[in-house]
């Protein structure tokens, strides 16, 4: 999804995902680490998955035995790692034409 607008919440999620790109994460875990409300995280994850930056899977558990709903786990794809690093680097790069006082 070229041209995806990189908002602060999206960048926070990317930073959390890049902490360990090979580890699967579920939404509430990411929301907590990124400092976002759970309702904010899911549209971001859907957008990243639609862009091919994330893959996801639903866990296989007996919800009654576990006493909780199934979790959807997300993992950065190779393209996602590259895009996330580029987005964070772009945000932290100094802007040309702006003076820092």
Helices and strands as residue ranges (DSSP letters): H 8-18, E 25-26, H 27-34, H 38-50, E 54-58, H 63-66, E 72-76, H 78-92
